Amino acid sequence: MSRDIVLSNERLSAEISYPGEKYNGSRFDWSGFITQVTLDGKHTFCVKESLETGKGSGGCGLCGEFGIREPVGYDETPVGEYFPKIGVGLLKRPDMEPYDFFRKYEVKPLDINVIIHKTSADLSAVMPIHNGYGYIYKKSISLCQNRLKITYLLENTGEKKISTTEYCHNFIGIDNNSIGSSYSLKLPCDIHPEGVSGEIIVKDKEISWPDSLSGEFYSQFKDFDCCGSSTWELYDSESEAGVKETDDFVPQKFALWGSKHVASPEAFVNIHIEPGEKQTWSREYEFL
């Protein structure tokens, strides 16, 4: 039976899966896999990536991923050998095909240490040097009133530079309400979508959806600098609840994915760390 880490204060509760229990795949960060957030004992925000058993890649709630397009060390790894997936462990390269984040790779998992307090959890892992790559990874999740903050620290202890990206997938469905005309996604600047698929409505700084939404939707947004501001807010007028994410970095890119039951705004952070150096970043979620 899987366990949950439960953080709580007077406004919020957050359920976090112990590393490797509810999720043990090769895509998402095993540390700090947040499966549910509840506001005032009433409003819930987290849903599964897919409602159909066996479909999707096992995502749920607020879960991160390193290297969706920039896998560390993959291209230099021979077939049958292992490359590092930050937050997961070592993945085995099965053939000469390009890396595919949706593919299931054999995993040698990280040993992730967990320290739990009433309103916070600290997770950490040390990746021994492998093919010149090594790191110390620390993540802290904390609650303060109606806010949940995730802070990250990645230290390069290896011999090679770490160059990749990280984002939080944010599988959100407020009170399990379907995505439609009651939802709106507000961004801090005029947005310029590219590669749009599915049914999304873009007007100035806001995205909405029709009630007739069917199938998946996806878009990336170019020129997403917004004068250094990185904030989005997803609101559902039916439940009169929403969530706002504020980051301390300018996104490398911003993307939006979803389907009828889920909307996933995604802000990507660029990671470039020389040997002996470290990088920190954070995301703060305000539940409204």
C-alpha positions, 0 to 999 in steps of 0.5 A, spaced: 500 500 500 503 506 497 504 512 502 503 519 502 506 525 505 501 530 507 503 537 509 497 542 512 496 548 515 489 552 516 488 553 509 491 548 504 493 541 504 498 537 499 499 530 498 505 528 496 507 521 493 513 518 497 519 517 491 517 511 487 511 509 490 505 512 486 509 514 480 516 510 478 516 511 471 522 514 467 519 521 465 517 525 471 521 527 477 520 522 483 521 527 488 516 532 490 510 528 486 504 532 488 498 528 487 493 533 490 492 540 493 486 542 497 484 549 499 479 550 505 477 543 505 473 544 499 476 546 492 481 541 489 486 542 483 490 536 481 488 531 476 491 525 473 494 526 466 489 521 463 483 518 466 483 512 461 487 506 465 494 504 461 494 511 457 498 517 458 505 517 461 503 516 469 503 524 470 498 527 476 498 533 479 504 538 480 510 534 477 516 536 474 520 533 468 528 535 466 530 534 459 524 533 455 527 535 449 534 535 452 536 529 455 543 529 459 548 525 456 543 521 451 547 522 445 554 520 447 551 514 451 552 507 447 546 502 446 545 498 452 549 503 457 545 508 461 544 516 461 542 520 467 535 523 468 535 528 473 530 526 479 529 519 476 536 516 476 539 512 470 535 510 464 538 505 459 539 507 452 535 501 448 537 502 441 539 508 436 533 511 436 532 519 438 530 520 445 523 520 446 520 522 453 514 518 452 517 512 451 518 507 457 526 506 459 529 501 464 530 505 470 536 505 475 532 509 481 536 515 485 536 514 492 532 520 495 532 522 502 525 525 505 525 529 511 518 531 513 515 537 517 508 539 518 508 544 513 514 542 509 518 537 506 525 537 504 527 531 498 534 530 496 539 526 492 546 525 490 547 522 483 554 519 483 559 521 477 557 517 471 560 518 464 562 524 467 555 527 469 554 527 477 550 532 481 546 533 488 539 535 487 535 538 493 527 540 492 523 543 498 516 544 498 512 548 503 506 551 505 504 558 507 497 560 508 494 559 501 501 558 498 505 552 496 512 554 494 517 549 491 524 551 491 530 547 487 537 547 487 542 543 482 549 542 484 554 540 478 559 535 482 561 532 475 566 533 470 561 535 464 557 541 464 549 540 465 545 543 460 538 542 460 531 544 461 526 543 467 518 545 468 512 543 472 507 539 468 501 542 472 495 537 471 490 541 473 482 540 473 479 545 478 474 541 483 474 536 477 470 541 472 471 539 465 475 544 461 470 549 457 467 556 457 468 557 465 475 556 465 480 562 463 488 562 463 491 569 464 498 571 462 502 577 464 503 579 456 500 579 449 501 572 447 503 569 440 501 562 439 505 557 435 504 550 433 497 550 435 493 544 435 486 543 438 481 548 440 483 554 444 481 561 443 487 566 444 485 574 445 490 579 447 493 576 454 487 571 455 486 563 453 479 560 453 476 554 451 469 552 448 464 548 451 464 543 445 472 542 446 474 535 444 480 531 444 487 534 446 490 541 445 497 544 445 500 550 443 507 554 445 508 561 445 514 565 442 517 571 445 514 570 452 519 574 456 513 579 459 519 584 461 521 579 466 515 577 469 513 570 469 506 569 472 500 565 469 493 564 473 488 559 471 480 560 474 474 556 473 468 561 474 463 555 475 467 553 482 469 560 483 476 558 484 483 558 481 491 557 481 496 562 480 503 560 479 509 566 480 516 564 478 523 567 479 526 566 472 524 568 465 521 562 462 526 559 456 519 557 453 511 557 455 507 551 453 500 549 454 497 542 453 490 539 456 484 535 454 477 535 456 479 534 464 485 537 464 489 544 463 497 544 463 500 551 463 508 549 463 513 554 464 520 552 462 527 554 466 533 553 462 539 550 466 546 551 464 551 549 470 558 548 469 562 543 474 563 545 481 557 550 480 550 550 482 543 553 480 537 555 484 530 557 482 523 557 485 515 556 483 510 559 488 503 557 487 497 561 490 490 558 490 484 562 490 
